[in-house]
Amino acid sequence: MGISNGSVYASTGGARNTATCPKASAAPLQISPDDDIVQAFDTCVVNLTR
């Protein structure tokens, strides 16, 4: 999940499956789930929720 200009976006399939947020890969963000920032954030969330 990410926030841009007050809107929440889902970056991964897991986030989209549990929320109704638009895809981060769509405009205006155009961030791929493979992006380094998404991967780093995902890793942090996984580590915090173990």
C-alpha distance matrix in Angstrom:
0.0 3.8 7.1 10.2 13.5 12.4 10.3 6.7 5.5 4.3 5.5 7.6 10.2 9.6 6.4 8.5 11.5 10.6 9.3 10.9 8.4 9.8 9.1 8.1 11.5 13.3 15.1 14.7 12.1 13.5 11.3 12.2 10.6 13.7 13.1 14.1 11.3 8.6 11.3 12.0 8.7 8.7 12.4 12.0 10.0 12.7 15.4 14.7 14.7 17.8
3.8 0.0 3.8 6.8 10.2 9.7 8.2 5.6 5.1 6.3 7.1 10.2 13.2 13.2 10.0 11.5 14.8 14.0 12.1 12.9 9.6 10.3 9.8 7.7 11.2 12.7 13.6 12.5 9.8 12.1 10.2 12.2 11.6 14.4 12.8 13.7 10.4 8.8 12.2 12.4 9.3 10.7 14.0 13.3 12.1 15.2 17.4 16.6 17.3 20.5
7.1 3.8 0.0 3.8 6.7 6.0 5.4 4.4 6.1 8.9 10.3 13.7 16.4 16.5 13.0 13.9 17.3 16.2 13.6 13.7 10.3 10.9 11.4 9.3 12.9 13.4 13.3 11.7 9.9 13.0 12.0 14.7 14.8 17.6 15.6 16.5 13.0 12.2 15.7 15.5 12.5 14.3 17.5 16.3 15.2 18.5 20.5 19.2 20.0 23.5
10.2 6.8 3.8 0.0 3.8 5.4 5.3 6.6 7.6 11.0 12.1 15.8 18.5 19.2 15.8 16.2 19.8 19.1 16.3 15.6 12.0 11.5 12.0 9.5 12.5 12.4 11.3 9.0 7.9 11.6 11.5 14.9 15.9 18.4 16.0 17.3 14.0 13.7 17.5 17.4 14.9 17.0 20.1 19.2 18.5 21.8 23.7 22.7 23.7 27.0
13.5 10.2 6.7 3.8 0.0 3.8 5.6 8.5 10.5 14.2 15.7 19.3 21.8 22.4 18.9 19.0 22.5 21.6 18.4 17.3 13.9 13.5 14.7 12.7 15.5 14.6 12.8 10.3 10.4 14.2 14.9 18.3 19.6 22.1 19.7 20.8 17.6 17.5 21.2 21.0 18.5 20.7 23.7 22.5 21.8 25.2 26.9 25.6 26.6 30.1
12.4 9.7 6.0 5.4 3.8 0.0 3.8 6.7 9.8 13.3 15.6 18.9 21.0 21.2 17.5 17.7 20.8 19.4 16.1 15.2 12.2 12.9 14.7 13.4 16.7 15.9 14.7 12.7 12.6 16.3 16.5 19.6 20.2 23.1 21.1 22.1 18.7 18.1 21.7 21.4 18.4 20.2 23.3 21.8 20.6 24.0 25.9 24.1 24.8 28.4
10.3 8.2 5.4 5.3 5.6 3.8 0.0 3.8 6.6 10.2 12.8 16.0 17.8 18.2 14.6 14.3 17.5 16.5 13.1 11.8 8.6 9.1 11.2 10.4 13.7 12.8 12.1 10.7 10.7 14.0 14.4 17.1 17.7 20.9 19.3 20.9 17.8 16.5 20.1 20.5 17.4 18.7 22.1 21.2 19.6 22.7 25.0 23.6 23.8 27.3
6.7 5.6 4.4 6.6 8.5 6.7 3.8 0.0 3.8 6.9 9.8 12.6 14.5 14.6 10.9 11.0 14.2 13.1 9.9 9.5 6.2 7.5 9.2 8.7 12.4 12.3 12.8 11.9 10.8 13.5 13.1 15.3 15.1 18.4 17.3 18.8 15.8 13.9 17.3 17.8 14.6 15.4 18.9 18.1 16.2 19.1 21.7 20.3 20.3 23.8
5.5 5.1 6.1 7.6 10.5 9.8 6.6 3.8 0.0 3.8 6.4 9.5 11.4 12.2 8.9 8.6 12.3 12.1 9.4 8.9 5.2 5.2 5.6 5.1 8.8 9.2 10.5 10.3 8.7 10.6 10.0 11.7 11.6 15.1 14.3 16.3 13.8 11.5 14.8 16.1 13.3 13.6 17.3 17.3 15.5 18.0 20.8 20.2 20.0 23.2
4.3 6.3 8.9 11.0 14.2 13.3 10.2 6.9 3.8 0.0 3.8 5.9 7.7 8.5 5.5 5.5 9.2 9.5 7.8 8.4 5.6 6.0 5.0 5.4 8.5 10.0 12.4 12.8 10.6 11.4 9.9 10.5 9.3 13.0 13.0 15.1 13.0 9.9 12.7 14.5 11.8 11.1 14.9 15.5 13.4 15.3 18.5 18.3 17.7 20.6
5.5 7.1 10.3 12.1 15.7 15.6 12.8 9.8 6.4 3.8 0.0 3.8 7.0 8.5 6.8 7.5 10.8 11.9 11.1 11.9 9.3 8.7 6.0 5.0 7.0 9.8 12.4 12.9 10.0 9.8 7.4 7.2 5.6 9.2 9.4 11.6 10.1 6.8 9.4 11.7 9.8 9.0 12.7 13.9 12.6 14.1 17.2 17.7 17.6 20.0
7.6 10.2 13.7 15.8 19.3 18.9 16.0 12.6 9.5 5.9 3.8 0.0 3.8 5.4 5.3 6.4 8.7 10.4 10.8 12.2 10.7 10.6 8.0 8.3 9.3 12.2 15.4 16.3 13.5 12.7 10.3 8.7 5.7 9.1 10.6 12.7 11.9 8.2 9.4 12.2 10.7 8.5 11.9 13.8 12.1 12.6 16.1 17.0 16.2 18.2
10.2 13.2 16.4 18.5 21.8 21.0 17.8 14.5 11.4 7.7 7.0 3.8 0.0 3.8 5.4 5.0 6.0 8.8 9.9 11.3 11.0 11.1 8.9 10.6 11.2 13.5 17.0 18.4 16.1 15.1 13.2 11.2 8.5 11.7 13.9 16.1 15.6 11.9 12.6 15.6 14.0 11.4 14.5 16.5 14.3 14.2 17.9 18.8 17.3 19.0
9.6 13.2 16.5 19.2 22.4 21.2 18.2 14.6 12.2 8.5 8.5 5.4 3.8 0.0 3.8 5.4 5.1 6.5 8.8 11.3 11.5 12.7 11.4 12.7 14.2 16.4 19.7 20.7 18.3 17.8 15.6 14.0 10.8 13.8 15.7 17.2 16.3 12.6 12.9 15.3 13.3 10.2 13.1 14.7 11.9 11.6 15.4 15.9 14.0 15.8
6.4 10.0 13.0 15.8 18.9 17.5 14.6 10.9 8.9 5.5 6.8 5.3 5.4 3.8 0.0 3.8 5.4 5.4 6.1 8.7 8.3 10.1 9.3 10.5 12.8 14.7 17.5 18.2 15.9 16.2 14.2 13.5 10.9 14.3 15.3 16.8 15.2 11.6 13.0 14.8 12.1 10.0 13.4 14.2 11.3 12.2 15.8 15.6 14.1 16.6
8.5 11.5 13.9 16.2 19.0 17.7 14.3 11.0 8.6 5.5 7.5 6.4 5.0 5.4 3.8 0.0 3.8 5.5 5.2 6.4 6.5 7.7 7.3 9.8 11.7 12.8 15.9 17.0 15.4 15.3 14.2 13.5 11.5 15.2 16.5 18.7 17.3 13.7 15.4 17.7 15.2 13.2 16.7 17.8 15.0 15.8 19.5 19.4 17.8 20.2
11.5 14.8 17.3 19.8 22.5 20.8 17.5 14.2 12.3 9.2 10.8 8.7 6.0 5.1 5.4 3.8 0.0 3.8 5.8 7.7 9.4 11.0 10.9 13.6 15.1 16.2 19.5 20.7 19.2 18.9 17.7 16.5 14.1 17.5 19.3 21.3 20.2 16.4 17.5 19.8 17.4 14.8 17.9 19.1 16.0 16.1 19.8 19.7 17.5 19.5
10.6 14.0 16.2 19.1 21.6 19.4 16.5 13.1 12.1 9.5 11.9 10.4 8.8 6.5 5.4 5.5 3.8 0.0 3.8 7.2 9.0 11.8 12.5 14.7 17.0 18.0 20.8 21.6 20.0 20.5 19.0 18.4 16.0 19.4 20.7 22.2 20.6 17.0 18.2 19.9 17.0 14.7 17.7 18.1 14.7 15.2 18.7 18.0 15.6 18.0
9.3 12.1 13.6 16.3 18.4 16.1 13.1 9.9 9.4 7.8 11.1 10.8 9.9 8.8 6.1 5.2 5.8 3.8 0.0 3.8 5.6 8.9 10.5 12.7 15.4 15.8 18.2 18.8 17.7 18.6 17.7 17.7 16.0 19.7 20.4 22.2 20.1 16.8 18.7 20.3 17.1 15.6 19.0 19.1 15.8 17.1 20.5 19.4 17.6 20.5
10.9 12.9 13.7 15.6 17.3 15.2 11.8 9.5 8.9 8.4 11.9 12.2 11.3 11.3 8.7 6.4 7.7 7.2 3.8 0.0 3.8 6.6 9.2 12.0 14.5 14.0 16.1 17.0 16.5 17.5 17.4 17.8 16.7 20.6 21.2 23.4 21.4 18.2 20.6 22.3 19.3 18.1 21.7 21.9 18.9 20.4 23.8 22.8 21.2 24.1
8.4 9.6 10.3 12.0 13.9 12.2 8.6 6.2 5.2 5.6 9.3 10.7 11.0 11.5 8.3 6.5 9.4 9.0 5.6 3.8 0.0 3.8 6.5 8.7 11.6 11.1 13.0 13.5 12.9 14.2 14.1 15.0 14.4 18.3 18.3 20.6 18.3 15.5 18.3 19.9 16.9 16.3 20.1 20.2 17.6 19.6 22.8 21.9 20.9 24.0
9.8 10.3 10.9 11.5 13.5 12.9 9.1 7.5 5.2 6.0 8.7 10.6 11.1 12.7 10.1 7.7 11.0 11.8 8.9 6.6 3.8 0.0 3.8 6.4 8.6 7.5 9.5 10.5 10.3 11.2 11.8 12.9 13.1 16.8 16.9 19.6 17.7 15.1 18.1 20.1 17.6 17.1 20.9 21.5 19.4 21.3 24.5 24.1 23.3 26.2
9.1 9.8 11.4 12.0 14.7 14.7 11.2 9.2 5.6 5.0 6.0 8.0 8.9 11.4 9.3 7.3 10.9 12.5 10.5 9.2 6.5 3.8 0.0 3.8 5.3 5.5 8.6 9.9 8.7 8.6 8.7 9.2 9.5 13.2 13.5 16.5 15.1 12.3 15.2 17.6 15.6 15.0 18.7 19.8 18.1 19.7 23.0 23.1 22.5 25.1
8.1 7.7 9.3 9.5 12.7 13.4 10.4 8.7 5.1 5.4 5.0 8.3 10.6 12.7 10.5 9.8 13.6 14.7 12.7 12.0 8.7 6.4 3.8 0.0 3.8 5.4 7.5 8.1 5.7 6.0 5.4 7.1 8.1 11.3 10.7 13.5 11.9 9.7 13.0 15.1 13.3 13.5 17.1 18.0 16.9 18.9 21.8 22.0 22.1 24.7
11.5 11.2 12.9 12.5 15.5 16.7 13.7 12.4 8.8 8.5 7.0 9.3 11.2 14.2 12.8 11.7 15.1 17.0 15.4 14.5 11.6 8.6 5.3 3.8 0.0 3.8 6.7 8.2 6.2 4.1 4.5 5.1 7.4 10.1 9.9 13.4 12.8 10.8 13.6 16.3 15.3 15.2 18.6 20.1 19.3 20.8 23.8 24.5 24.5 26.8
13.3 12.7 13.4 12.4 14.6 15.9 12.8 12.3 9.2 10.0 9.8 12.2 13.5 16.4 14.7 12.8 16.2 18.0 15.8 14.0 11.1 7.5 5.5 5.4 3.8 0.0 3.8 6.2 6.2 5.0 7.5 8.8 11.2 13.9 13.6 17.0 16.0 14.2 17.3 19.7 18.4 18.5 22.0 23.2 22.2 23.9 26.9 27.3 27.2 29.7
15.1 13.6 13.3 11.3 12.8 14.7 12.1 12.8 10.5 12.4 12.4 15.4 17.0 19.7 17.5 15.9 19.5 20.8 18.2 16.1 13.0 9.5 8.6 7.5 6.7 3.8 0.0 3.0 5.1 5.3 8.7 11.1 13.9 16.3 15.2 18.4 17.1 16.0 19.4 21.3 20.0 20.7 24.2 25.0 24.2 26.3 29.1 29.2 29.5 32.2
14.7 12.5 11.7 9.0 10.3 12.7 10.7 11.9 10.3 12.8 12.9 16.3 18.4 20.7 18.2 17.0 20.7 21.6 18.8 17.0 13.5 10.5 9.9 8.1 8.2 6.2 3.0 0.0 3.8 5.9 8.9 12.1 14.8 17.0 15.3 18.0 16.3 15.8 19.3 20.8 19.3 20.6 23.9 24.3 23.8 26.2 28.7 28.6 29.2 32.1
12.1 9.8 9.9 7.9 10.4 12.6 10.7 10.8 8.7 10.6 10.0 13.5 16.1 18.3 15.9 15.4 19.2 20.0 17.7 16.5 12.9 10.3 8.7 5.7 6.2 6.2 5.1 3.8 0.0 3.8 5.5 9.0 11.6 13.7 11.7 14.3 12.5 12.0 15.6 17.0 15.7 17.0 20.3 20.8 20.5 22.9 25.2 25.4 26.1 28.8
13.5 12.1 13.0 11.6 14.2 16.3 14.0 13.5 10.6 11.4 9.8 12.7 15.1 17.8 16.2 15.3 18.9 20.5 18.6 17.5 14.2 11.2 8.6 6.0 4.1 5.0 5.3 5.9 3.8 0.0 3.8 6.4 9.7 11.4 10.1 13.3 12.5 11.8 14.9 17.0 16.3 17.1 20.2 21.4 21.2 23.1 25.6 26.3 26.8 29.2
11.3 10.2 12.0 11.5 14.9 16.5 14.4 13.1 10.0 9.9 7.4 10.3 13.2 15.6 14.2 14.2 17.7 19.0 17.7 17.4 14.1 11.8 8.7 5.4 4.5 7.5 8.7 8.9 5.5 3.8 0.0 3.8 6.6 8.2 6.5 9.7 8.9 8.0 11.1 13.2 12.8 13.5 16.5 17.8 17.9 19.6 22.0 22.9 23.6 25.8
12.2 12.2 14.7 14.9 18.3 19.6 17.1 15.3 11.7 10.5 7.2 8.7 11.2 14.0 13.5 13.5 16.5 18.4 17.7 17.8 15.0 12.9 9.2 7.1 5.1 8.8 11.1 12.1 9.0 6.4 3.8 0.0 3.8 5.2 5.3 9.0 9.5 7.7 9.7 12.7 12.8 12.7 15.4 17.5 17.5 18.5 21.1 22.5 22.9 24.7
10.6 11.6 14.8 15.9 19.6 20.2 17.7 15.1 11.6 9.3 5.6 5.7 8.5 10.8 10.9 11.5 14.1 16.0 16.0 16.7 14.4 13.1 9.5 8.1 7.4 11.2 13.9 14.8 11.6 9.7 6.6 3.8 0.0 3.8 5.5 8.4 8.9 6.0 7.2 10.6 10.6 9.5 12.3 14.7 14.4 15.0 17.9 19.4 19.6 21.2
13.7 14.4 17.6 18.4 22.1 23.1 20.9 18.4 15.1 13.0 9.2 9.1 11.7 13.8 14.3 15.2 17.5 19.4 19.7 20.6 18.3 16.8 13.2 11.3 10.1 13.9 16.3 17.0 13.7 11.4 8.2 5.2 3.8 0.0 3.8 6.4 8.5 6.8 6.6 10.0 11.4 10.6 12.3 15.1 15.7 15.9 18.3 20.4 20.9 22.0
13.1 12.8 15.6 16.0 19.7 21.1 19.3 17.3 14.3 13.0 9.4 10.6 13.9 15.7 15.3 16.5 19.3 20.7 20.4 21.2 18.3 16.9 13.5 10.7 9.9 13.6 15.2 15.3 11.7 10.1 6.5 5.3 5.5 3.8 0.0 3.8 5.5 5.3 6.3 8.7 10.1 10.6 12.4 14.5 15.6 16.5 18.4 20.2 21.3 22.8
14.1 13.7 16.5 17.3 20.8 22.1 20.9 18.8 16.3 15.1 11.6 12.7 16.1 17.2 16.8 18.7 21.3 22.2 22.2 23.4 20.6 19.6 16.5 13.5 13.4 17.0 18.4 18.0 14.3 13.3 9.7 9.0 8.4 6.4 3.8 0.0 3.8 5.5 5.1 6.1 8.6 9.8 10.5 12.4 14.3 15.3 16.5 18.4 20.1 21.3
11.3 10.4 13.0 14.0 17.6 18.7 17.8 15.8 13.8 13.0 10.1 11.9 15.6 16.3 15.2 17.3 20.2 20.6 20.1 21.4 18.3 17.7 15.1 11.9 12.8 16.0 17.1 16.3 12.5 12.5 8.9 9.5 8.9 8.5 5.5 3.8 0.0 3.8 5.5 5.2 6.1 8.5 9.9 10.7 12.4 14.3 15.4 16.6 18.5 20.3
8.6 8.8 12.2 13.7 17.5 18.1 16.5 13.9 11.5 9.9 6.8 8.2 11.9 12.6 11.6 13.7 16.4 17.0 16.8 18.2 15.5 15.1 12.3 9.7 10.8 14.2 16.0 15.8 12.0 11.8 8.0 7.7 6.0 6.8 5.3 5.5 3.8 0.0 3.8 5.5 5.2 6.0 8.5 9.9 10.6 12.2 14.2 15.4 16.5 18.4
11.3 12.2 15.7 17.5 21.2 21.7 20.1 17.3 14.8 12.7 9.4 9.4 12.6 12.9 13.0 15.4 17.5 18.2 18.7 20.6 18.3 18.1 15.2 13.0 13.6 17.3 19.4 19.3 15.6 14.9 11.1 9.7 7.2 6.6 6.3 5.1 5.5 3.8 0.0 3.8 5.5 5.1 6.1 8.7 9.9 10.5 12.2 14.2 15.4 16.6
12.0 12.4 15.5 17.4 21.0 21.4 20.5 17.8 16.1 14.5 11.7 12.2 15.6 15.3 14.8 17.7 19.8 19.9 20.3 22.3 19.9 20.1 17.6 15.1 16.3 19.7 21.3 20.8 17.0 17.0 13.2 12.7 10.6 10.0 8.7 6.1 5.2 5.5 3.8 0.0 3.8 5.5 5.1 6.3 8.8 10.0 10.6 12.4 14.4 15.8
8.7 9.3 12.5 14.9 18.5 18.4 17.4 14.6 13.3 11.8 9.8 10.7 14.0 13.3 12.1 15.2 17.4 17.0 17.1 19.3 16.9 17.6 15.6 13.3 15.3 18.4 20.0 19.3 15.7 16.3 12.8 12.8 10.6 11.4 10.1 8.6 6.1 5.2 5.5 3.8 0.0 3.8 5.4 5.1 6.3 8.7 9.9 10.7 12.4 14.6
8.7 10.7 14.3 17.0 20.7 20.2 18.7 15.4 13.6 11.1 9.0 8.5 11.4 10.2 10.0 13.2 14.8 14.7 15.6 18.1 16.3 17.1 15.0 13.5 15.2 18.5 20.7 20.6 17.0 17.1 13.5 12.7 9.5 10.6 10.6 9.8 8.5 6.0 5.1 5.5 3.8 0.0 3.8 5.4 5.2 6.2 8.6 9.9 10.7 12.5
12.4 14.0 17.5 20.1 23.7 23.3 22.1 18.9 17.3 14.9 12.7 11.9 14.5 13.1 13.4 16.7 17.9 17.7 19.0 21.7 20.1 20.9 18.7 17.1 18.6 22.0 24.2 23.9 20.3 20.2 16.5 15.4 12.3 12.3 12.4 10.5 9.9 8.5 6.1 5.1 5.4 3.8 0.0 3.8 5.5 5.1 6.1 8.6 10.0 10.9
12.0 13.3 16.3 19.2 22.5 21.8 21.2 18.1 17.3 15.5 13.9 13.8 16.5 14.7 14.2 17.8 19.1 18.1 19.1 21.9 20.2 21.5 19.8 18.0 20.1 23.2 25.0 24.3 20.8 21.4 17.8 17.5 14.7 15.1 14.5 12.4 10.7 9.9 8.7 6.3 5.1 5.4 3.8 0.0 3.8 5.5 5.1 6.1 8.6 10.3
10.0 12.1 15.2 18.5 21.8 20.6 19.6 16.2 15.5 13.4 12.6 12.1 14.3 11.9 11.3 15.0 16.0 14.7 15.8 18.9 17.6 19.4 18.1 16.9 19.3 22.2 24.2 23.8 20.5 21.2 17.9 17.5 14.4 15.7 15.6 14.3 12.4 10.6 9.9 8.8 6.3 5.2 5.5 3.8 0.0 3.8 5.5 5.1 6.2 8.8
12.7 15.2 18.5 21.8 25.2 24.0 22.7 19.1 18.0 15.3 14.1 12.6 14.2 11.6 12.2 15.8 16.1 15.2 17.1 20.4 19.6 21.3 19.7 18.9 20.8 23.9 26.3 26.2 22.9 23.1 19.6 18.5 15.0 15.9 16.5 15.3 14.3 12.2 10.5 10.0 8.7 6.2 5.1 5.5 3.8 0.0 3.8 5.5 5.3 6.3
15.4 17.4 20.5 23.7 26.9 25.9 25.0 21.7 20.8 18.5 17.2 16.1 17.9 15.4 15.8 19.5 19.8 18.7 20.5 23.8 22.8 24.5 23.0 21.8 23.8 26.9 29.1 28.7 25.2 25.6 22.0 21.1 17.9 18.3 18.4 16.5 15.4 14.2 12.2 10.6 9.9 8.6 6.1 5.1 5.5 3.8 0.0 3.8 5.5 5.6
14.7 16.6 19.2 22.7 25.6 24.1 23.6 20.3 20.2 18.3 17.7 17.0 18.8 15.9 15.6 19.4 19.7 18.0 19.4 22.8 21.9 24.1 23.1 22.0 24.5 27.3 29.2 28.6 25.4 26.3 22.9 22.5 19.4 20.4 20.2 18.4 16.6 15.4 14.2 12.4 10.7 9.9 8.6 6.1 5.1 5.5 3.8 0.0 3.8 5.8
14.7 17.3 20.0 23.7 26.6 24.8 23.8 20.3 20.0 17.7 17.6 16.2 17.3 14.0 14.1 17.8 17.5 15.6 17.6 21.2 20.9 23.3 22.5 22.1 24.5 27.2 29.5 29.2 26.1 26.8 23.6 22.9 19.6 20.9 21.3 20.1 18.5 16.5 15.4 14.4 12.4 10.7 10.0 8.6 6.2 5.3 5.5 3.8 0.0 3.8
17.8 20.5 23.5 27.0 30.1 28.4 27.3 23.8 23.2 20.6 20.0 18.2 19.0 15.8 16.6 20.2 19.5 18.0 20.5 24.1 24.0 26.2 25.1 24.7 26.8 29.7 32.2 32.1 28.8 29.2 25.8 24.7 21.2 22.0 22.8 21.3 20.3 18.4 16.6 15.8 14.6 12.5 10.9 10.3 8.8 6.3 5.6 5.8 3.8 0.0
